[in-house]
Amino acid sequence: MRLPSCLLGFALVLAVSAVTPVKRDLTSLKADLATIASQTDALNTAINNFNQSMSITKALANTMDGGIKTLTSGVSQANTNTNSDDTFGIVDSVTVLCNIYQIIPALEAVLQNLIDQQNGFNLLHVLLAPIALLIEADLLALKTATTAFENSMISKTQGVQVPMQSAFDELGTTLDNAISTYSLLGLLT
C-alpha cells in the first residue's frame, strides 16, 4: 500500500517542525528578566532578614545559599532560552539593553548587601567557614551563569554590544568582590 504523496509531505513537515526548536520573542525574554528581578528581590529580602534570624547558620545555609542557587537557576534558564532566540533587531536590542540596565544595579546591590553581611559575623569565622565556602561555590556558579548569559545577550543583540558588555563587566566586578569576600582568604581578613 502506497501513501499518497501529500500525506508523505505532511509527515515530513511534521517531523521537521518537531525537531526545529521553537523560537522565542522579546516578550519571552522580558519575562525571563522579570523572573531574574523577582529572584534578586527575594534574595535581597533574605539577606536583609539575616540579622533578624534566630540562627545565623540556618539563615546563611537556607536563605542565602538557597536564594543564590535559585537566582543562578533563573539566569541559566534565561541563557538557555536566549540561545533559542533569533537575533533581535536594533529596536528590540535597545529594549533588551534597557531591561538589562534595570536588573544589573539590583544584582549589584544584592551582592554588595551579601558582602556587607559577611562583615557582621567576623567573630564566628571558624564556625561559619564551611557555610561561607558553600556561598562562595554558589557565587562561582552564579558568575558562570551570568557570563554565559552575557555572551548570549551580546550575540543576540545588534548595536548595543559595547554598553551591554560594560553593564555585565560592572556586575562581574561586584561578583568577583563577593566571591573574594566569601573565599577562605576573605574569611581570614
Beta strands, then each sheet from edge to edge (+ up, - down):
end
